[in-house]
Amino acid sequence: QISWTPLLLLGYLFYLLLGAMVFQLLEKQAETHFRDQFQLEKLKFLQNYTCLDRQALEQFVQVLMEAWEKGVNPEGNSTNPSNWDFSNSFFFAGTVVTTIGYGNLSPSTVAGQIFCVFYALFGVPLNLAFLNQLGKALNAHLLTLERWVQKPGRAQVQLAIFLTTGTLLFLVFPPLVFSYVEGWSYGEGFYFTFITLSTIGFGDYVVGTNPNKHYIPVYRSLTAIWIVFGLAWLALVFNVGADLMERYLQLKWHKSDLSLAEGDTTKLEDEPEQPRIHIPS
């Protein structure tokens, strides 16, 4: 049989190229606008505070950027809650082993960086093993994908219940909570939810980082627990989608191979003087 891998490779590259073009079309103009607006704001700031020059302002901007990279929010004052209290540290540990890695917070000490490497080295496989077992537990009442394809009646109902329940618990209701607590819109909360559970983790939206809000101490810890169960559910959904896509591609190529084989067999039958060639099904 002709391998369907090249088709998958071409589809994968095409998907990346399509995404690149769409993101460029949607975001490049907005980026240019924000950049120009930022430069205008800096000029206004220099005009209002004539005691400063451009070099001093650029140095201060650099200080702000370094503070942000170290996980210190430039807003507020020194009374802001620590990023490394137990609740926040627990949340950070979860983002390490789940490979989410928001990027808004990272170890700044050499000892912390070295520990993070070894912590992730053992924690990521442990997390994968745990998610695998959790996924099996969530999937205990679902039939296998093969039986779902062969006997779609009962399994389709179970799969629909599984997808509907998970969607409500992990994608629909959590944005309502985040919108209320963080002050985001529902769309922003939904965006954060999916980007987090898919382990993409851009870091543009992170819970519990607004210095103007007072969060309960266990807020981020509870969020970390929700992330773990959401990861297991969404991983199952992604696996089912990947299996279906793989089966679809294999089926298409198999039908194509059978058509070619039947055509070759018919041609050989029309020419009896040629030796017959057996083509396996």
Secondary structure, 3 states (H helix, E strand, C coil): CCCCHHHHHHHHHHHHHHHHHHHHHHHHHHHHHHHHHHHHHHHHHHHHCCCCCHHHHHHHHHHHHHHHHCCCCCCCCCCCCCCCCHHHHHHHHHHHHCCCCCCCCCCCCHHHHHHHHHHHHHHHHHHHHHHHHHHHHHCCCCCCHHHHHHCHHHHHHHHHHHHHHHHHHHHHHHHHHHHHHHCCCHHHHHHHHHHHHCCCCCCCCCCCCCCCCCCCCCHHHHHHHHHHHHHHHHHHHHHHHHHHHHHHHHHHHHHHHHHHHHHHHHHHHCCCCCCCCCCCC
